[in-house]
């Protein structure tokens, strides 16, 4: 039996991947127009919310648009229906289309825009180019009957606990005996009201990133047989995963700058690129940042990058990069369209179980430039 999901349910699942707190403080992410408190059937993923995208959404009976670029990025002083922005807003409201934006949070998120760009080039040993925050760690200690220990361990691990480096399901356990006395108003899984119960239990300890804590605790409670779960949380001084925008990594083998330009055109599906540097120069270490990243050329150089891939490079900063010996490849801002398929795949995997949700990628062209 299928069921209709609400926009709130879809966005709640999406934000497990790309939470709003990852966004830069100058950004405007989240709900842009409309309401999340409504049932939806058709979701459209797009890079931009322009009038041609809205017209397509109206034609396809879309209920929710998930965009990378916010439609309300600059604060409005008025909504004038005679302006392009005003027409877009009017159509969205008239046709009850909700718009949600995930911008720099989707740039920073693991598996987001910059990771997809790095994966397309097969970069290795990838790390953030610009460190913005760390995902703090906590230790979870939970007590569970022995016969339920394996199920609980798998549940919390699958929800994000117990990951250390490239290892998952990392836990430590001790055997012991737990005691409790069910009082009035309880419905004990085992034992009788008013009588002290002794149970052979496992003490399971594991590490949890704070960003995953809510999901892990929910999974723990669902897998635990008791109506009241005994558990402890301890803050840790261990350094969590470093998060940030952009990525830096290494190509599997050195290539010439010209060869990398061709690879970028192919993998990012762009008709042309601009580049700065000697086309025969071998490059190995690559920095990249989707969208407009010209102001970070110095960070790219300090990171040891041979080449920096980013969009919207201006004349004088291109000169600066050339003078400092940093090669540049500019595939344009629109290259961020590469994330749309990843968003669609994520939503289909996590939101489309037992539901009638139809998820599509906008076919409208939002690239403002023409190429000859």
MARTOR-466549 format. One record per residue: residue in one letter; x, y, z of N, C-alpha, C in turn. Coordinates in steps of 0.05 Angstrom, whole numbers, plus 5000, padded with zeros to 4 digits. Layout:
N
a_X_Y_Z_X_Y_Z_X_Y_Z
...
This chain:
372
x_5017_4976_5000_5000_5000_5000_5018_5025_5000
x_5012_5044_4982_5028_5068_4980_5014_5090_4996
x_5030_5110_5005_5019_5132_5020_5031_5158_5009
x_5017_5180_5013_5026_5206_5005_5043_5219_5026
x_5066_5229_5018_5084_5242_5037_5078_5272_5037
x_5085_5285_5059_5084_5314_5060_5111_5326_5053
x_5110_5351_5045_5135_5365_5038_5154_5365_5063
x_5142_5368_5086_5158_5368_5111_5173_5342_5115
x_5160_5320_5109_5173_5294_5112_5197_5291_5092
x_5193_5300_5068_5214_5298_5048_5237_5316_5056
x_5232_5340_5064_5253_5359_5071_5268_5349_5097
x_5253_5338_5116_5266_5328_5140_5286_5306_5133
x_5279_5289_5114_5297_5268_5105_5321_5279_5089
x_5315_5299_5072_5336_5312_5057_5356_5326_5075
x_5347_5338_5096_5365_5353_5114_5383_5334_5131
x_5377_5309_5132_5396_5290_5144_5422_5289_5129
x_5420_5294_5103_5444_5295_5085_5455_5323_5085
x_5438_5343_5082_5447_5370_5078_5434_5389_5099
x_5441_5387_5124_5428_5403_5145_5434_5433_5141
x_5415_5449_5148_5417_5478_5144_5440_5491_5160
x_5448_5479_5182_5469_5491_5198_5496_5490_5185
x_5499_5475_5163_5524_5474_5148_5527_5499_5130
x_5506_5513_5125_5507_5536_5107_5523_5559_5120
x_5535_5575_5102_5549_5599_5112_5529_5619_5123
x_5538_5636_5141_5519_5653_5155_5507_5675_5137
x_5520_5680_5114_5509_5700_5096_5488_5689_5077
x_5485_5663_5077_5468_5649_5058_5439_5649_5067
x_5421_5644_5048_5393_5642_5054_5383_5615_5044
x_5382_5596_5062_5374_5569_5054_5348_5561_5069
x_5337_5539_5059_5312_5529_5072_5288_5537_5056
x_5265_5538_5069_5240_5546_5056_5242_5574_5044
x_5235_5577_5019_5236_5602_5006_5208_5614_5001
x_5191_5597_4991_5163_5605_4984_5145_5582_4989
x_5121_5588_5000_5101_5567_5003_5101_5555_5031
x_5091_5530_5032_5089_5516_5058_5099_5487_5055
x_5110_5477_5076_5119_5449_5077_5097_5431_5089
x_5076_5444_5100_5055_5429_5113_5033_5422_5092
x_5040_5406_5072_5020_5398_5052_5029_5371_5040
x_5010_5355_5031_5017_5330_5018_5028_5336_4990
x_5047_5321_4981_5059_5325_4954_5061_5299_4939
x_5061_5301_4913_5065_5278_4896_5088_5282_4876
x_5092_5307_4867_5112_5312_4846_5133_5332_4857
x_5158_5323_4856_5181_5339_4865_5199_5344_4842
x_5207_5370_4838_5226_5377_4817_5252_5386_4829
x_5275_5376_4819_5301_5384_4828_5313_5402_4806
x_5324_5424_4814_5335_5443_4795_5358_5458_4806
x_5375_5470_4789_5397_5487_4798_5386_5514_4805
x_5368_5525_4788_5358_5552_4791_5328_5552_4790
x_5316_5573_4801_5286_5577_4799_5281_5602_4782
x_5282_5598_4755_5276_5620_4736_5248_5616_4726
x_5238_5635_4710_5210_5633_4701_5206_5608_4683
x_5225_5601_4667_5222_5577_4650_5220_5552_4667
x_5234_5551_4689_5232_5528_4708_5205_5527_4720
x_5195_5550_4729_5168_5551_4741_5147_5543_4721
x_5149_5553_4697_5130_5545_4676_5130_5514_4672
x_5153_5503_4672_5156_5474_4669_5143_5460_4693
x_5147_5471_4717_5136_5459_4742_5105_5461_4741
x_5095_5483_4731_5065_5485_4729_5054_5464_4709
x_5068_5461_4687_5059_5442_4666_5060_5413_4677
x_5079_5407_4694_5082_5380_4704_5069_5376_4732
x_5053_5395_4741_5038_5393_4766_5057_5388_4790
x_5079_5403_4790_5099_5400_4812_5088_5413_4837
x_5092_5399_4860_5083_5410_4886_5107_5422_4901
x_5131_5412_4897_5155_5421_4912_5178_5423_4893
x_5192_5446_4893_5217_5449_4879_5239_5450_4899
x_5260_5433_4895_5284_5434_4911_5306_5445_4893
x_5316_5469_4900_5335_5483_4884_5362_5486_4898
x_5383_5488_4883_5409_5494_4895_5412_5524_4900
x_5406_5540_4880_5408_5569_4883_5382_5581_4895
x_5384_5596_4916_5360_5607_4928_5346_5627_4910
x_5319_5625_4908_5304_5644_4892_5303_5671_4906
x_5305_5671_4933_5306_5695_4949_5333_5698_4962
x_5353_5703_4945_5380_5705_4955_5386_5733_4966
x_5377_5753_4951_5380_5781_4959_5354_5791_4972
x_5356_5804_4994_5332_5814_5009_5315_5831_4991
x_5289_5826_4990_5271_5841_4973_5260_5865_4988
x_5258_5888_4974_5245_5911_4986_5216_5913_4976
x_5210_5899_4954_5183_5898_4944_5180_5873_4926
x_5155_5866_4922_5149_5844_4903_5132_5856_4881
x_5145_5864_4859_5133_5877_4837_5127_5857_4815
x_5102_5852_4809_5095_5831_4790_5103_5838_4761
x_5113_5863_4757_5122_5871_4730_5152_5864_4726
x_5165_5855_4747_5193_5848_4745_5196_5817_4741
x_5218_5808_4730_5222_5779_4727_5219_5764_4754
x_5232_5774_4775_5230_5761_4801_5201_5761_4811
x_5188_5783_4808_5160_5785_4817_5142_5766_4802
x_5146_5763_4776_5130_5744_4761_5134_5715_4770
x_5159_5709_4776_5165_5682_4786_5151_5677_4813
x_5153_5696_4831_5140_5692_4857_5110_5690_4855
x_5098_5707_4837_5069_5707_4833_5060_5680_4823
x_5074_5669_4803_5066_5643_4792_5068_5621_4812
x_5090_5621_4828_5093_5601_4848_5071_5601_4869
x_5063_5625_4877_5042_5627_4897_5015_5619_4885
x_5010_5629_4860_4984_5623_4847_4980_5593_4843
x_5001_5579_4838_4999_5550_4832_5007_5533_4856
x_5010_5545_4880_5015_5531_4905_5040_5512_4902
x_5061_5524_4891_5086_5509_4888_5106_5518_4910
x_5114_5500_4927_5133_5506_4948_5161_5505_4937
x_5178_5524_4946_5206_5524_4938_5224_5522_4962
x_5242_5504_4961_5262_5500_4982_5290_5501_4970
x_5309_5514_4983_5336_5517_4972_5357_5506_4991
x_5375_5491_4980_5399_5481_4994_5423_5490_4979
x_5436_5511_4989_5458_5524_4975_5485_5517_4986
x_5497_5534_5003_5524_5528_5013_5524_5504_5032
x_5501_5498_5044_5500_5473_5060_5504_5448_5042
x_5493_5449_5018_5497_5427_4999_5525_5427_4987
x_5538_5450_4987_5566_5452_4978_5584_5438_4999
x_5578_5443_5025_5595_5433_5047_5589_5404_5052
x_5564_5395_5050_5556_5369_5058_5572_5346_5045
x_5577_5326_5061_5591_5302_5050_5574_5290_5028
x_5586_5286_5005_5571_5276_4982_5556_5297_4967
x_5560_5323_4974_5547_5345_4961_5561_5354_4936
x_5556_5379_4928_5565_5390_4903_5595_5385_4898
x_5611_5393_4917_5640_5391_4913_5650_5363_4913
x_5638_5345_4929_5646_5317_4928_5639_5304_4902
x_5615_5311_4891_5607_5300_4865_5626_5310_4843
x_5635_5335_4845_5654_5345_4825_5681_5331_4828
x_5689_5325_4852_5715_5311_4857_5713_5282_4847
x_5690_5269_4853_5687_5241_4844_5687_5239_4814
x_5675_5259_4800_5674_5258_4771_5702_5257_4759
x_5722_5269_4773_5749_5270_4763_5766_5248_4775
x_5754_5231_4791_5768_5208_4805_5790_5218_4823
x_5786_5241_4837_5806_5250_4855_5808_5232_4879
x_5833_5230_4889_5839_5212_4912_5848_5229_4936
x_5845_5217_4960_5853_5231_4985_5840_5259_4987
x_5814_5260_4982_5800_5285_4980_5794_5296_5008
x_5799_5323_5012_5793_5337_5036_5781_5364_5030
x_5767_5376_5050_5757_5403_5044_5779_5423_5038
x_5774_5441_5020_5793_5462_5014_5792_5484_5035
x_5768_5490_5043_5763_5512_5063_5750_5500_5088
x_5764_5497_5109_5753_5485_5134_5735_5506_5147
x_5710_5499_5152_5691_5517_5165_5682_5508_5193
x_5682_5482_5198_5673_5472_5223_5680_5443_5226
x_5677_5432_5250_5681_5404_5255_5656_5392_5266
x_5651_5367_5260_5628_5353_5270_5637_5340_5297
x_5629_5353_5319_5636_5343_5346_5627_5315_5351
x_5641_5301_5368_5636_5273_5374_5626_5269_5402
x_5609_5250_5406_5600_5241_5433_5602_5211_5435
x_5604_5201_5459_5604_5172_5463_5577_5164_5474
x_5565_5144_5462_5540_5133_5470_5545_5107_5485
x_5535_5104_5509_5536_5079_5524_5507_5071_5529
x_5500_5047_5521_5472_5037_5524_5473_5009_5536
x_5453_5003_5552_5451_4977_5565_5427_4962_5554
x_5432_4937_5545_5411_4923_5530_5412_4893_5537
x_5390_4879_5539_5390_4850_5544_5408_4836_5523
x_5422_4816_5532_5442_4802_5515_5430_4794_5488
x_5406_4783_5488_5395_4772_5463_5387_4794_5443
x_5387_4819_5452_5381_4841_5434_5406_4858_5426
x_5429_4850_5436_5453_4866_5432_5460_4868_5402
x_5459_4847_5387_5467_4848_5359_5448_4866_5343
x_5423_4864_5348_5403_4880_5333_5407_4909_5340
x_5412_4916_5365_5416_4944_5372_5442_4955_5360
x_5463_4939_5362_5489_4948_5350_5486_4954_5321
x_5472_4937_5306_5468_4941_5277_5451_4966_5272
x_5431_4970_5289_5413_4993_5285_5427_5019_5288
x_5442_5022_5310_5455_5048_5315_5478_5052_5295
x_5491_5030_5287_5513_5033_5267_5502_5041_5240
x_5480_5030_5232_5468_5037_5207_5457_5065_5207
x_5452_5076_5231_5442_5104_5233_5465_5124_5234
x_5490_5115_5235_5512_5133_5234_5532_5132_5257
x_5527_5114_5277_5545_5111_5299_5568_5092_5292
x_5589_5092_5307_5610_5072_5305_5627_5074_5280
x_5630_5097_5268_5647_5100_5244_5673_5113_5252
x_5695_5099_5248_5722_5109_5254_5739_5105_5229
x_5746_5127_5216_5760_5124_5191_5744_5109_5171
x_5756_5088_5159_5742_5072_5139_5730_5047_5151
x_5725_5047_5178_5714_5025_5192_5686_5032_5202
x_5667_5014_5200_5640_5019_5211_5635_4998_5233
x_5612_5001_5247_5604_4983_5268_5625_4980_5290
x_5639_5002_5296_5660_5001_5317_5646_5005_5344
x_5647_4984_5360_5635_4985_5387_5652_4970_5406
x_5647_4974_5432_5660_4958_5453_5637_4949_5472
x_5639_4924_5481_5617_4914_5498_5628_4899_5522
x_5613_4901_5543_5618_4886_5568_5593_4872_5577
x_5596_4849_5590_5573_4834_5600_5570_4841_5630
x_5545_4842_5638_5540_4848_5666_5511_4841_5673
x_5502_4851_5696_5475_4846_5705_5462_4872_5712
x_5439_4877_5699_5424_4901_5705_5400_4895_5723
x_5393_4915_5739_5370_4912_5757_5350_4935_5753
x_5325_4928_5757_5304_4949_5757_5279_4938_5770
x_5262_4956_5780_5237_4948_5792_5214_4964_5778
x_5197_4951_5763_5175_4964_5750_5155_4975_5771
x_5148_5001_5768_5129_5013_5786_5101_5016_5773
x_5083_5028_5787_5056_5031_5776_5057_5049_5751
x_5041_5042_5731_5039_5057_5706_5059_5047_5685
x_5075_5026_5692_5094_5016_5673_5083_4992_5658
x_5095_4986_5635_5088_4962_5620_5114_4948_5613
x_5126_4934_5632_5153_4923_5629_5154_4901_5608
x_5176_4901_5593_5181_4880_5573_5185_4853_5587
x_5199_4854_5609_5202_4830_5626_5199_4839_5655
x_5194_4820_5673_5191_4827_5701_5162_4833_5709
x_5158_4837_5735_5131_4842_5745_5132_4868_5761
x_5109_4882_5762_5107_4907_5777_5112_4902_5806
x_5129_4919_5817_5134_4918_5846_5156_4898_5854
x_5167_4884_5835_5187_4863_5841_5214_4870_5827
x_5236_4867_5842_5262_4873_5831_5270_4852_5811
x_5278_4861_5788_5285_4843_5766_5315_4845_5760
x_5328_4822_5756_5357_4821_5749_5359_4809_5721
x_5373_4823_5703_5375_4814_5676_5404_4815_5666
x_5412_4793_5652_5438_4793_5640_5438_4812_5616
x_5456_4832_5616_5455_4853_5596_5483_4857_5585
x_5484_4871_5562_5508_4880_5549_5510_4910_5552
x_5533_4920_5559_5539_4949_5558_5554_4954_5532
x_5541_4969_5514_5552_4974_5488_5560_5003_5486
x_5586_5008_5479_5596_5035_5476_5604_5040_5447
x_5598_5064_5437_5605_5071_5410_5607_5101_5407
x_5619_5110_5386_5624_5138_5381_5603_5148_5361
x_5593_5173_5365_5572_5184_5348_5578_5213_5341
x_5578_5220_5315_5580_5249_5308_5554_5263_5317
x_5557_5287_5327_5534_5302_5337_5512_5305_5315
x_5521_5308_5291_5502_5312_5269_5484_5287_5265
x_5494_5264_5274_5479_5239_5271_5465_5230_5297
x_5468_5246_5318_5459_5237_5344_5429_5232_5345
x_5414_5250_5334_5385_5247_5335_5376_5222_5321
x_5387_5216_5298_5380_5192_5283_5389_5167_5299
x_5412_5168_5311_5423_5145_5325_5405_5139_5349
x_5398_5159_5364_5381_5155_5388_5353_5144_5380
x_5343_5153_5358_5317_5143_5348_5320_5113_5341
x_5342_5106_5327_5346_5078_5320_5350_5061_5344
x_5365_5072_5364_5369_5057_5389_5343_5051_5403
x_5325_5071_5405_5300_5067_5419_5282_5047_5404
x_5283_5048_5377_5266_5029_5362_5276_5000_5364
x_5303_4997_5367_5314_4970_5368_5314_4958_5396
x_5311_4975_5416_5312_4966_5444_5285_4956_5453
x_5285_4933_5468_5259_4922_5476_5246_4937_5499
x_5261_4952_5515_5250_4965_5539_5235_4990_5532
x_5214_4996_5547_5200_5021_5543_5216_5045_5554
x_5234_5040_5573_5252_5061_5582_5281_5051_5578
x_5295_5064_5559_5322_5056_5552_5342_5069_5571
x_5360_5053_5583_5382_5064_5599_5406_5069_5581
x_5414_5095_5580_5437_5101_5563_5450_5127_5574
x_5476_5131_5567_5491_5154_5575_5503_5167_5550
x_5507_5193_5551_5521_5208_5530_5544_5224_5542
x_5568_5221_5530_5591_5236_5541_5603_5253_5518
x_5608_5279_5523_5622_5295_5503_5651_5285_5501
x_5663_5286_5477_5690_5277_5473_5708_5300_5463
x_5733_5298_5469_5753_5317_5459_5765_5308_5433
x_5759_5283_5425_5769_5273_5399_5759_5292_5377
x_5776_5297_5357_5768_5315_5335_5751_5299_5316
x_5728_5311_5310_5710_5299_5290_5718_5305_5262
x_5701_5297_5243_5707_5302_5215_5707_5332_5209
x_5727_5341_5194_5729_5369_5185_5710_5374_5162
x_5694_5394_5164_5674_5401_5143_5682_5428_5131
x_5675_5432_5106_5681_5458_5094_5674_5457_5064
x_5676_5480_5051_5670_5483_5023_5695_5476_5006
x_5690_5470_4981_5712_5463_4963_5724_5436_4970
x_5740_5426_4952_5755_5401_4957_5782_5402_4945
x_5801_5387_4956_5827_5384_4944_5835_5355_4946
x_5847_5345_4924_5855_5318_4923_5875_5314_4900
x_5881_5289_4895_5901_5283_4874_5889_5266_4852
x_5898_5271_4828_5891_5254_4805_5905_5228_4808
x_5893_5206_4797_5907_5180_4798_5934_5181_4785
x_5937_5196_4763_5962_5199_4749_5965_5228_4740
x_5989_5238_4739_5992_5266_4728_5983_5267_4699
x_5971_5290_4692_5963_5295_4665_5971_5324_4658
x_5971_5331_4633_5977_5359_4626_5952_5376_4632
x_5957_5402_4635_5934_5420_4640_5914_5418_4617
x_5923_5416_4593_5905_5414_4570_5888_5388_4572
x_5901_5366_4579_5886_5341_4582_5865_5343_4604
x_5872_5357_4626_5852_5360_4648_5829_5378_4638
x_5835_5398_4622_5813_5414_4611_5793_5397_4595
x_5804_5380_4579_5786_5362_4564_5770_5344_4582
x_5783_5334_4603_5769_5316_4622_5747_5331_4637
x_5752_5356_4644_5732_5373_4658_5708_5377_4639
x_5713_5383_4614_5691_5387_4595_5674_5362_4593
x_5687_5339_4592_5673_5314_4589_5657_5307_4614
x_5670_5307_4637_5658_5298_4661_5637_5317_4672
x_5640_5343_4667_5621_5363_4677_5601_5370_4656
x_5603_5359_4632_5584_5363_4610_5581_5393_4604
x_5604_5407_4600_5603_5435_4593_5615_5438_4565
x_5605_5457_4549_5614_5460_4521_5642_5471_4518
x_5651_5486_4538_5677_5498_4536_5687_5506_4564
x_5713_5510_4566_5725_5520_4591_5746_5541_4584
x_5750_5559_4603_5773_5578_4602_5795_5567_4620
x_5820_5572_4613_5841_5563_4630_5863_5584_4632
x_5878_5582_4654_5901_5599_4658_5925_5581_4664
x_5947_5585_4650_5970_5569_4655_5981_5557_4629
x_6003_5544_4631_6016_5531_4608_6003_5505_4602
x_5992_5502_4578_5975_5479_4572_5990_5452_4574
x_6017_5452_4571_6032_5427_4572_6042_5421_4601
x_6037_5439_4620_6046_5435_4647_6032_5411_4660
x_6048_5393_4672_6036_5370_4685_6022_5378_4711
x_5999_5368_4716_5984_5374_4741_5977_5348_4755
x_5978_5348_4781_5971_5325_4797_5952_5331_4820
x_5958_5353_4835_5941_5361_4857_5921_5381_4848
x_5895_5375_4853_5873_5391_4843_5856_5402_4865
x_5852_5428_4865_5832_5441_4883_5808_5449_4866
x_5784_5448_4878_5761_5456_4863_5740_5467_4882
x_5723_5484_4871_5700_5495_4886_5678_5502_4866
x_5655_5489_4869_5633_5494_4851_5622_5522_4854
x_5613_5534_4832_5603_5561_4834_5624_5582_4831
x_5622_5604_4846_5642_5626_4844_5662_5623_4866
x_5687_5616_4859_5707_5612_4880_5733_5627_4875
x_5731_5649_4860_5756_5663_4853_5770_5675_4877
x_5755_5683_4897_5768_5696_4920_5784_5677_4937
x_5784_5651_4930_5799_5631_4945_5823_5621_4930
x_5833_5637_4910_5856_5627_4895_5881_5625_4914
x_5883_5643_4933_5906_5642_4951_5906_5617_4969
x_5881_5609_4978_5879_5584_4994_5886_5560_4977
x_5878_5561_4952_5884_5539_4934_5914_5536_4930
x_5928_5560_4926_5957_5559_4923_5971_5550_4948
x_5962_5560_4972_5975_5551_4997_5970_5522_5002
x_5949_5510_4992_5943_5482_4997_5961_5464_4980
x_5977_5476_4962_5995_5461_4945_5983_5452_4919
x_5960_5462_4911_5946_5454_4887_5962_5463_4862
x_5963_5445_4842_5975_5453_4817_5955_5468_4800
x_5929_5462_4804_5908_5474_4788_5883_5477_4806
x_5868_5499_4800_5844_5505_4815_5821_5507_4796
x_5800_5491_4800_5777_5490_4783_5754_5505_4797
x_5745_5527_4785_5723_5542_4796_5712_5560_4774
x_5688_5571_4780_5674_5587_4760_5676_5617_4764
x_5668_5632_4744_5665_5661_4746_5691_5676_4752
x_5713_5667_4741_5738_5680_4747_5740_5707_4731
x_5748_5728_4745_5750_5754_4733_5779_5760_4724
x_5782_5780_4708_5807_5786_4694_5831_5789_4713
x_5828_5807_4733_5852_5813_4749_5859_5790_4768
x_5840_5775_4778_5846_5752_4794_5858_5730_4778
x_5850_5728_4752_5863_5709_4734_5892_5716_4730
x_5898_5742_4728_5925_5751_4726_5941_5744_4751
x_5928_5749_4775_5942_5742_4800_5949_5713_4802
x_5930_5696_4794_5935_5667_4795_5958_5659_4777
x_5959_5671_4753_5980_5665_4734_6007_5674_4745
x_6008_5697_4758_6033_5707_4769_6043_5690_4792
x_6025_5679_4807_6034_5662_4830_6039_5633_4822
x_6035_5627_4796_6041_5600_4786_6019_5580_4791
x_5994_5590_4795_5971_5572_4799_5955_5570_4773
x_5953_5546_4762_5936_5542_4738_5907_5543_4746
x_5890_5552_4728_5861_5555_4733_5846_5542_4710
x_5825_5528_4717_5805_5519_4697_5778_5530_4706
x_5766_5545_4688_5739_5557_4694_5718_5544_4676
x_5702_5526_4687_5681_5513_4671_5655_5528_4673
x_5654_5551_4687_5629_5566_4690_5615_5559_4716
x_5596_5576_4723_5581_5572_4748_5560_5550_4745
x_5550_5547_4720_5528_5528_4715_5536_5499_4719
x_5562_5495_4722_5572_5467_4725_5560_5454_4750
x_5550_5470_4768_5537_5458_4792_5513_5442_4786
x_5503_5443_4762_5480_5426_4754_5487_5396_4759
x_5512_5390_4762_5520_5362_4766_5508_5350_4791
x_5498_5367_4810_5487_5357_4835_5458_5347_4832
x_5445_5356_4811_5416_5350_4808_5410_5320_4808
x_5426_5305_4793_5422_5276_4792_5427_5263_4820
x_5447_5273_4834_5452_5262_4861_5429_5268_4880
x_5418_5292_4879_5395_5298_4896_5371_5280_4889
x_5366_5276_4863_5344_5258_4855_5349_5230_4865
x_5373_5220_4862_5379_5193_4871_5375_5190_4901
x_5384_5211_4916_5381_5210_4945_5352_5209_4953
x_5336_5226_4941_5307_5228_4948_5293_5202_4941
x_5300_5190_4918_5287_5165_4911_5295_5142_4930
x_5319_5143_4940_5327_5122_4958_5315_5125_4986
x_5313_5150_4996_5306_5154_5024_5277_5163_5027
x_5264_5172_5006_5236_5183_5009_5216_5168_4993
x_5224_5150_4976_5205_5138_4957_5196_5110_4965
x_5201_5103_4989_5192_5076_4998_5163_5078_5007
x_5146_5061_4996_5118_5060_5003_5104_5087_4999
x_5111_5102_4978_5099_5128_4973_5095_5131_4943
x_5078_5151_4936_5072_5156_4908_5089_5179_4897
x_5112_5185_4910_5128_5208_4903_5141_5204_4876
x_5137_5224_4859_5149_5225_4832_5170_5247_4832
x_5196_5239_4828_5218_5258_4830_5230_5262_4803
x_5233_5286_4794_5243_5292_4767_5264_5314_4769
x_5281_5315_4748_5300_5337_4745_5289_5356_4724
x_5291_5382_4729_5281_5402_4710_5296_5400_4684
x_5282_5402_4662_5294_5401_4636_5298_5429_4624
x_5289_5450_4639_5292_5478_4630_5321_5486_4631
x_5330_5501_4612_5357_5511_4610_5360_5537_4626
x_5377_5537_4646_5382_5561_4662_5410_5572_4658
x_5425_5562_4639_5451_5572_4632_5447_5598_4616
x_5456_5621_4626_5451_5646_4612_5469_5651_4588
x_5491_5637_4587_5510_5641_4565_5505_5623_4541
x_5512_5633_4518_5512_5617_4493_5541_5614_4485
x_5548_5592_4472_5576_5586_4464_5577_5581_4434
x_5599_5591_4422_5603_5586_4394_5632_5576_4390
